[in-house]
């Protein structure tokens, strides 16, 4: 019974380590220091011969604040940069260099951020560290790594590393390939392997690792979330974020079944003459998520695993944060005056009118082969 132990071996590792991190993650900010914005915008770094310096600076910023924060700084610099003056015909005759037009990709890049997928990632990242190099070894996950803390025990870390070593050509990737058999076997001794842990930290500075983490969580967690939202009539950005975060922590199927049982259906189902609203559905879903965590904690206490039980109970900081957003009625996740939404002590950029579920697909070039 115990809901088949609620698939605890596969799911609890996320729950446990999130709670262990709760005290330390909350104070981080999803913004990079102001001086970094000035550094990125320094025209001297874009000059000839300075590309290695700029690359090294960006990698250091990624290690410290995370790839998304650095990307936003770059986008803001591009958006606010003054237009390049166009030389007059007289100036061109006198040898002045032709003006370089601004990159046309700036506006689409900013629009790409205005989607449910991005903000769901950011919200879960606020709970879990949100950095490519986040790493801890303190709980049942054995090793938890990355923005969403892929774990060795669940196999998600193996998926991320396989994607990385299949794509990267660096010396770090080559060294990690030698560990892949132990990773796939979920070898618990890797928890104390300093060389392996050091390689994970080094790999986090590479864009390929960031891409691998995104690809695995998109395929294994986000895509099922979108399908579940459609099936349950969930249309809001907040609804997608709640379902996504629950899938990552574990227990979605059981929570959903209990929510439907309590409400008598899904969003839009008419019960006693009134349709079930999305806000009511999400609030009940969160209550059932908390109830599940308590059931698991009780079961852990009964087995004498009191530290595990404490982790489970303390992980409800996630549901408290999500419930506050539901109760505020901000299902569209529109920002405050500063452009952000406060989540677990961090600033998450909000969405604006016209937000899409995923990044918009760019239109095909008219000359592209059909």
Buried (B, 14 or more C-beta within 10 A) or exposed (E): EEBEEBEBEBBBBBBBBBBBBBEEBBEBEBBBBEEBBEBBBBEEBEEEEBEEEBEEBBBBBBBBBBBBBBBBBBBBBBEEEEEEEEBEEEBEEEEEEEEEEBEEEBEEBBBBBBBBBBBBBBBBBBBBBBBBBBBBBBBBBBBBBBBBBBBBBBBBBBBBBBBBBEBBEBEBBEBBBEBBEBBBEBBEEBBEBEEBBEBBBBBBBBEBBBBBBBBBBBEBBBEBBBEBBEEBBBBBBBBBBBBBBBBBBBBBBBBBEBBBEEBEBBBEBEEEEEEBEBBBBBBBBBBBBBBBBEBBBEBBBEEEBEEBBBBBBBBBBBBEBBBEBBEEEBBEBEBEEEEBBBBBEBBBBBBBEEBBBBBEEEEEEEEEEE
